[in-house]
Amino acid sequence: MRDSTIARNYAETLISLADKAGDREGWGKTVQGIADAIQSDIKLRQFLESPRISETEKSAVLGKAFGDKVPAIFLRFLQILVTKRRQMLIPEIAIEYNDILDQSESRVHANVTVAQPPMDGDEKSIGDQLSRVLGKRVIPHFSVNPAILGGIIVKVGDTVMDGSLRRRLHRLRWQITRRVSE
């Protein structure tokens, strides 16, 4: 079985547990935080990957580290991952968890590129307009790239909507050169 399939199965289980606890968002943030820590902290990653450290020791350390910070059932989920030697799938589980959550709440993430930092209220306005256009709740993630000169570029999944001034100028230049050559 592929790792992505296994991660999806664990994510679905974690969603079920989060539903029982009534805190899907909170559990999503927690699993994402742990995934981020695994990816950014080399000592943590080495500790979890090491075959020299037993599952019992790893579970005990997780218990001490998270015992009072996460719900007991969440901690037990992490310990089961260690027992099954799936702890290194936590980053993939977090991705799958968030994907399932987004799908169930009809929500999409959009990468929005602008030429200069958005003014107060612009981020919400852009998010609201994208939500109307796409028919789903859009969570915009902004980045600034002065090279687009103005306008906006939106990427949602594989779809790119390029309303940049740079693109418009290129298109205008192409139209002018085409008419001159005719």
Backbone bond lengths (Angstrom), bond angles and torsions (degrees), N, CA, C in turn:
res aa  C-N    CA-C-N  psi(-1)  N-CA   C-N-CA  omega(-1)  CA-C   N-CA-C  phi
1 M - - - 1.449 - - 1.528 108.69 -
2 R 1.326 117.01 138.86 1.460 121.65 -178.22 1.520 110.89 -73.44
3 D 1.349 115.54 151.50 1.457 120.80 -179.21 1.524 112.19 -59.21
4 S 1.342 117.87 -37.31 1.463 119.67 -179.17 1.530 111.24 -65.69
5 T 1.321 116.59 -36.21 1.462 120.56 177.22 1.517 110.46 -67.87
6 I 1.317 116.18 -43.19 1.468 120.66 178.51 1.521 109.66 -62.94
7 A 1.336 116.63 -45.26 1.467 120.88 179.38 1.529 110.50 -60.67
8 R 1.324 116.65 -40.18 1.476 120.07 179.07 1.523 110.40 -63.36
9 N 1.337 117.36 -41.29 1.460 120.17 178.99 1.528 111.23 -62.30
10 Y 1.320 116.71 -44.26 1.464 120.02 177.70 1.525 111.07 -65.36
11 A 1.316 117.60 -38.12 1.465 121.31 178.93 1.526 110.59 -63.84
12 E 1.327 116.33 -40.78 1.468 119.75 177.70 1.519 111.05 -63.42
13 T 1.330 116.57 -38.93 1.460 120.84 176.72 1.525 109.98 -64.16
14 L 1.328 116.28 -43.74 1.457 120.41 179.85 1.528 111.39 -64.01
15 I 1.323 117.67 -37.36 1.470 121.29 175.94 1.528 109.84 -62.11
16 S 1.328 116.82 -42.57 1.468 120.38 178.94 1.524 110.76 -61.10
17 L 1.324 116.04 -42.79 1.462 119.99 178.62 1.533 110.72 -66.06
18 A 1.321 116.49 -39.77 1.466 120.77 178.74 1.528 110.72 -64.99
19 D 1.341 116.75 -37.35 1.461 120.37 176.98 1.521 110.95 -62.33
20 K 1.325 115.99 -43.27 1.467 119.53 178.78 1.524 111.09 -63.04
21 A 1.331 116.43 -34.38 1.466 120.99 178.72 1.532 111.45 -82.63
22 G 1.346 116.46 -13.88 1.462 120.90 179.76 1.522 113.90 71.54
23 D 1.343 116.94 32.77 1.464 119.45 -176.99 1.530 111.36 -146.38
24 R 1.314 116.88 62.65 1.466 120.71 -179.64 1.526 112.33 -59.50
25 E 1.320 116.39 -47.05 1.473 120.63 -177.61 1.524 110.90 -63.67
26 G 1.316 116.62 -46.16 1.463 121.17 -178.89 1.516 112.04 -61.41
27 W 1.319 116.48 -44.02 1.461 120.47 179.13 1.524 110.46 -66.69
28 G 1.339 116.66 -35.35 1.458 120.45 177.21 1.521 111.32 -63.24
29 K 1.331 116.37 -43.12 1.466 120.16 177.77 1.523 110.82 -65.01
30 T 1.328 116.74 -38.36 1.464 120.53 -179.37 1.525 111.06 -66.19
31 V 1.320 117.89 -48.46 1.462 119.76 -179.25 1.526 110.46 -66.16
32 Q 1.333 117.26 -34.26 1.467 120.07 177.10 1.524 110.64 -67.90
33 G 1.317 117.33 -38.98 1.462 121.10 177.73 1.519 111.74 -62.45
34 I 1.331 116.72 -41.73 1.465 121.10 178.07 1.527 109.78 -66.82
35 A 1.331 116.63 -41.87 1.468 120.85 178.12 1.526 110.73 -61.30
36 D 1.323 116.72 -43.68 1.466 120.52 178.43 1.522 110.88 -61.99
37 A 1.335 116.46 -40.63 1.465 120.44 179.06 1.525 111.00 -63.57
38 I 1.321 117.22 -41.43 1.469 120.85 179.39 1.525 110.16 -63.15
39 Q 1.319 116.66 -40.02 1.463 120.07 -177.67 1.520 112.60 -75.13
40 S 1.331 117.90 -29.63 1.458 119.81 -175.16 1.526 114.43 -98.67
41 D 1.325 117.62 -23.32 1.468 120.75 -176.25 1.529 109.83 -104.44
42 I 1.324 115.87 106.20 1.463 120.81 -175.56 1.530 111.79 -64.35
43 K 1.337 117.55 -35.03 1.466 119.99 179.49 1.523 111.18 -66.33
44 L 1.327 116.79 -41.46 1.457 120.18 177.06 1.520 110.55 -63.25
45 R 1.326 115.93 -45.07 1.472 120.11 179.76 1.525 110.88 -61.17
46 Q 1.338 116.86 -44.47 1.468 120.33 178.87 1.522 111.15 -63.83
47 F 1.320 117.11 -39.92 1.463 121.39 178.14 1.528 110.47 -60.09
48 L 1.327 116.48 -47.79 1.466 120.30 -177.69 1.526 112.19 -70.56
49 E 1.330 117.41 -31.47 1.461 120.94 -178.89 1.526 113.32 -80.22
50 S 1.309 116.88 -25.29 1.460 121.17 -170.34 1.528 113.17 -61.84
51 P 1.334 116.64 123.92 1.470 119.67 175.56 1.540 111.85 -76.78
52 R 1.320 116.37 -12.09 1.472 120.55 -179.62 1.524 112.39 -78.04
53 I 1.317 116.41 -17.71 1.466 120.53 179.13 1.520 107.54 -100.78
54 S 1.308 115.92 125.85 1.469 120.31 -175.49 1.531 111.19 -70.71
55 E 1.324 114.66 160.33 1.466 120.37 176.97 1.525 110.47 -60.80
56 T 1.323 116.37 -35.38 1.462 121.17 -179.87 1.524 110.44 -63.06
57 E 1.326 116.46 -43.90 1.466 120.41 179.33 1.530 110.79 -66.71
58 K 1.315 116.52 -42.23 1.462 120.17 178.93 1.526 110.51 -62.97
59 S 1.321 116.99 -43.43 1.464 120.90 178.92 1.517 111.39 -62.87
60 A 1.330 116.43 -39.83 1.461 120.62 179.05 1.527 110.77 -64.14
61 V 1.331 116.77 -42.50 1.468 120.52 179.07 1.529 109.93 -65.04
62 L 1.326 117.51 -42.24 1.467 120.31 177.09 1.527 110.29 -60.93
63 G 1.322 116.57 -40.87 1.465 121.11 178.05 1.516 111.68 -59.92
64 K 1.333 116.88 -43.61 1.472 120.46 178.88 1.525 111.15 -69.14
65 A 1.320 116.55 -39.50 1.465 120.53 -176.41 1.529 112.47 -72.15
66 F 1.332 116.82 -39.68 1.465 120.23 -172.86 1.518 114.48 -113.88
67 G 1.316 118.02 -4.98 1.461 121.95 -172.76 1.511 115.47 -46.54
68 D 1.326 117.91 -46.14 1.461 120.17 -178.25 1.525 112.81 -101.06
69 K 1.321 117.69 3.43 1.467 121.69 -176.30 1.531 113.67 -104.76
70 V 1.318 116.77 -20.31 1.463 120.83 -179.57 1.522 108.71 -129.72
71 P 1.338 116.72 158.19 1.460 118.89 175.99 1.539 110.94 -59.82
72 A 1.312 116.74 149.70 1.464 122.00 -177.10 1.530 111.81 -57.19
73 I 1.323 117.57 -38.73 1.466 120.31 -178.34 1.535 110.54 -70.02
74 F 1.322 117.14 -32.30 1.465 120.73 175.84 1.522 109.44 -66.41
75 L 1.318 116.34 -45.02 1.460 120.84 177.67 1.526 109.87 -60.04
76 R 1.315 116.88 -42.78 1.472 120.30 178.77 1.530 110.64 -61.93
77 F 1.331 117.16 -37.95 1.465 121.79 176.21 1.530 109.96 -58.90
78 L 1.337 117.02 -46.93 1.462 120.79 178.64 1.522 111.57 -61.33
79 Q 1.317 115.98 -41.59 1.463 120.27 -179.55 1.525 111.33 -66.75
80 I 1.310 117.28 -34.61 1.468 120.40 176.42 1.528 109.83 -67.12
81 L 1.327 117.11 -38.47 1.471 120.14 175.81 1.529 109.94 -58.09
82 V 1.324 116.41 -42.04 1.465 120.86 179.01 1.524 109.90 -65.35
83 T 1.316 117.28 -45.01 1.464 121.52 -179.50 1.530 111.16 -60.23
84 K 1.327 115.87 -38.77 1.469 120.95 -179.58 1.532 112.51 -86.33
85 R 1.335 115.85 3.28 1.470 122.86 -179.10 1.527 112.18 59.37
86 R 1.312 115.25 41.27 1.463 122.15 179.70 1.528 111.96 -116.21
87 Q 1.336 117.89 12.31 1.458 121.47 -175.11 1.529 113.09 -61.65
88 M 1.311 117.65 -27.25 1.462 119.54 -179.70 1.537 111.68 -78.29
89 L 1.320 116.66 -3.57 1.466 120.75 175.32 1.526 111.81 -88.16
90 I 1.331 117.38 -2.54 1.466 119.68 -176.65 1.530 112.02 -54.55
91 P 1.346 120.69 -44.50 1.472 118.17 177.01 1.534 113.07 -58.92
92 E 1.321 117.32 -40.90 1.470 120.18 177.88 1.522 111.18 -69.47
93 I 1.325 117.23 -36.42 1.468 120.99 177.09 1.524 109.24 -62.16
94 A 1.330 116.83 -41.45 1.468 120.55 179.14 1.528 110.83 -62.05
95 I 1.325 117.03 -42.36 1.473 120.70 178.47 1.525 109.97 -62.35
96 E 1.323 116.52 -48.21 1.462 120.81 -179.79 1.529 111.13 -63.07
97 Y 1.320 116.83 -41.05 1.464 121.90 178.75 1.529 109.83 -57.42
98 N 1.336 115.74 -49.64 1.460 119.76 -178.96 1.520 111.83 -66.44
99 D 1.333 117.99 -35.11 1.465 121.03 176.15 1.532 110.96 -63.57
100 I 1.323 116.49 -45.21 1.464 120.70 178.78 1.522 110.13 -62.46
101 L 1.320 116.14 -43.77 1.461 121.40 179.41 1.529 110.62 -61.73
102 D 1.323 116.94 -45.05 1.466 120.83 178.81 1.528 111.23 -61.95
103 Q 1.320 117.14 -44.01 1.462 120.64 179.99 1.519 111.21 -63.07
104 S 1.324 116.86 -43.68 1.461 119.98 -176.51 1.527 111.84 -69.29
105 E 1.308 117.03 -24.52 1.467 120.57 -179.44 1.521 112.04 -104.57
106 S 1.334 117.18 12.32 1.459 123.18 179.14 1.530 110.46 49.92
107 R 1.316 113.81 56.34 1.460 121.12 -175.44 1.523 108.66 -127.74
108 V 1.335 116.32 141.04 1.459 121.45 176.49 1.521 109.34 -130.10
109 H 1.312 115.20 155.97 1.463 121.65 176.82 1.520 107.98 -105.35
110 A 1.321 115.17 137.59 1.459 120.59 179.99 1.520 109.18 -124.07
111 N 1.327 115.69 132.03 1.462 121.18 171.91 1.518 106.64 -88.76
112 V 1.318 115.39 117.39 1.457 121.37 -176.06 1.524 108.47 -113.31
113 T 1.324 116.36 121.05 1.461 121.48 178.60 1.518 108.69 -107.33
114 V 1.327 115.16 128.38 1.459 121.78 178.88 1.531 108.98 -126.83
115 A 1.335 116.90 162.04 1.460 120.86 -177.11 1.526 112.50 -77.97
116 Q 1.327 116.07 -28.71 1.462 120.45 179.15 1.526 108.77 -142.80
117 P 1.322 117.21 158.28 1.470 119.32 -177.47 1.532 111.25 -54.74
118 P 1.333 116.71 136.76 1.466 120.03 -179.15 1.532 111.17 -65.26
119 M 1.315 115.57 146.80 1.459 122.27 176.94 1.532 108.86 -76.78
120 D 1.317 116.05 169.11 1.468 120.66 177.39 1.526 110.10 -56.94
121 G 1.305 116.17 130.31 1.458 121.01 178.52 1.515 114.21 89.01
122 D 1.336 117.72 -20.38 1.471 120.33 -179.05 1.521 111.40 -65.92
123 E 1.323 117.89 -38.62 1.459 120.68 -178.73 1.523 110.46 -61.77
124 K 1.331 116.60 -45.60 1.466 120.02 179.18 1.527 110.56 -65.84
125 S 1.323 116.47 -41.48 1.463 120.90 179.84 1.528 111.32 -62.06
126 I 1.320 116.35 -44.70 1.469 120.44 178.86 1.521 109.91 -64.42
127 G 1.332 117.18 -43.84 1.466 121.09 177.63 1.519 111.92 -59.65
128 D 1.339 117.12 -42.45 1.470 121.39 179.13 1.527 111.38 -65.14
129 Q 1.343 117.09 -42.42 1.467 120.34 179.49 1.528 110.89 -65.12
130 L 1.328 116.32 -41.97 1.466 119.40 178.22 1.532 110.66 -64.73
131 S 1.315 117.06 -37.57 1.467 120.68 178.12 1.522 110.78 -61.29
132 R 1.334 117.05 -41.72 1.474 120.63 178.30 1.522 110.74 -64.53
133 V 1.325 116.69 -43.74 1.466 121.09 -177.23 1.527 110.90 -66.59
134 L 1.318 116.84 -43.83 1.468 120.69 -174.60 1.523 113.74 -88.63
135 G 1.319 117.29 -14.21 1.457 120.30 179.75 1.524 113.84 72.08
136 K 1.317 116.67 18.33 1.463 122.94 176.80 1.510 108.11 -138.72
137 R 1.330 115.40 160.95 1.462 118.68 175.50 1.521 108.21 -72.23
138 V 1.316 116.28 123.00 1.459 121.53 -177.17 1.525 109.82 -104.77
139 I 1.310 115.29 131.47 1.459 121.61 173.46 1.523 106.53 -106.89
140 P 1.344 116.17 107.02 1.463 118.89 -177.14 1.532 111.99 -82.87
141 H 1.324 115.63 141.25 1.468 123.02 174.74 1.526 105.48 -119.59
142 F 1.310 115.94 111.56 1.465 121.22 -171.98 1.517 112.29 -90.52
143 S 1.340 114.51 143.69 1.461 122.12 169.82 1.524 106.80 -138.88
144 V 1.315 115.04 151.82 1.461 120.67 -177.75 1.527 108.69 -109.41
145 N 1.343 115.73 130.46 1.455 122.62 176.66 1.524 108.16 -140.54
146 P 1.341 117.48 98.29 1.469 120.46 -178.08 1.527 113.63 -59.16
147 A 1.319 118.51 -19.88 1.467 121.79 -177.89 1.529 112.52 -64.37
148 I 1.354 118.85 -20.05 1.470 118.57 179.60 1.531 111.50 -79.95
149 L 1.344 116.77 -6.34 1.467 125.55 174.39 1.523 114.26 71.08
150 G 1.288 118.58 -37.85 1.459 123.04 -179.25 1.509 109.09 177.60
151 G 1.307 116.62 175.90 1.458 120.12 -179.77 1.508 111.07 80.04
152 I 1.323 115.06 -152.04 1.460 120.50 -172.37 1.524 110.00 -153.59
153 I 1.326 116.38 145.90 1.462 122.48 172.45 1.525 106.25 -123.47
154 V 1.326 116.67 127.30 1.456 121.82 -178.57 1.516 108.67 -119.63
155 K 1.333 115.87 130.41 1.458 120.83 175.76 1.523 108.27 -122.54
156 V 1.335 115.61 121.10 1.457 122.98 176.66 1.517 106.42 -125.30
157 G 1.333 115.90 109.09 1.457 119.72 -175.49 1.518 109.58 61.81
158 D 1.335 116.62 -123.33 1.463 121.72 179.53 1.529 112.81 -93.24
159 T 1.322 117.18 -2.93 1.455 121.69 -176.90 1.523 110.52 -91.97
160 V 1.330 116.20 129.78 1.466 121.89 177.68 1.523 108.36 -119.65
161 M 1.325 115.95 126.73 1.458 122.11 175.10 1.529 106.44 -112.09
162 D 1.320 115.99 108.28 1.454 120.78 -174.58 1.527 110.12 -104.07
163 G 1.300 115.81 103.02 1.461 121.63 176.53 1.519 110.69 -112.27
164 S 1.335 115.73 31.91 1.470 119.99 -177.26 1.522 111.00 -78.35
165 L 1.304 114.88 151.32 1.459 120.92 176.36 1.522 110.42 -64.40
166 R 1.310 116.73 -36.32 1.459 121.43 178.52 1.530 110.91 -58.52
167 R 1.336 117.46 -44.35 1.460 121.73 179.03 1.525 110.64 -65.48
168 R 1.325 115.80 -42.04 1.470 119.49 179.66 1.529 111.08 -62.20
169 L 1.321 116.91 -40.93 1.469 120.54 178.72 1.531 111.49 -65.86
170 H 1.327 117.16 -40.56 1.477 120.77 176.60 1.524 110.30 -62.25
171 R 1.322 116.19 -41.98 1.465 120.13 -179.49 1.536 110.20 -66.12
172 L 1.315 116.70 -41.80 1.459 121.07 178.27 1.526 110.56 -62.40
173 R 1.328 116.88 -43.79 1.468 120.97 178.52 1.525 110.06 -61.53
174 W 1.328 117.89 -42.06 1.465 121.77 179.28 1.525 110.30 -62.63
175 Q 1.349 116.91 -42.81 1.467 120.37 -179.58 1.529 111.13 -65.36
176 I 1.319 116.16 -40.42 1.469 119.82 -179.47 1.527 110.35 -67.10
177 T 1.327 117.78 -45.32 1.469 120.66 -179.58 1.527 110.75 -66.35
178 R 1.309 117.97 -33.09 1.463 120.93 177.92 1.527 110.54 -67.50
179 R 1.341 117.54 -41.71 1.467 120.59 -179.26 1.518 111.28 -70.61
180 V 1.332 116.93 -36.16 1.459 120.44 179.13 1.522 110.51 -65.84
181 S 1.315 118.09 -37.45 1.446 122.26 -178.29 1.526 113.34 -76.82
182 E 1.334 117.31 -13.18 1.481 120.02 -179.51 1.492 112.91 -83.25
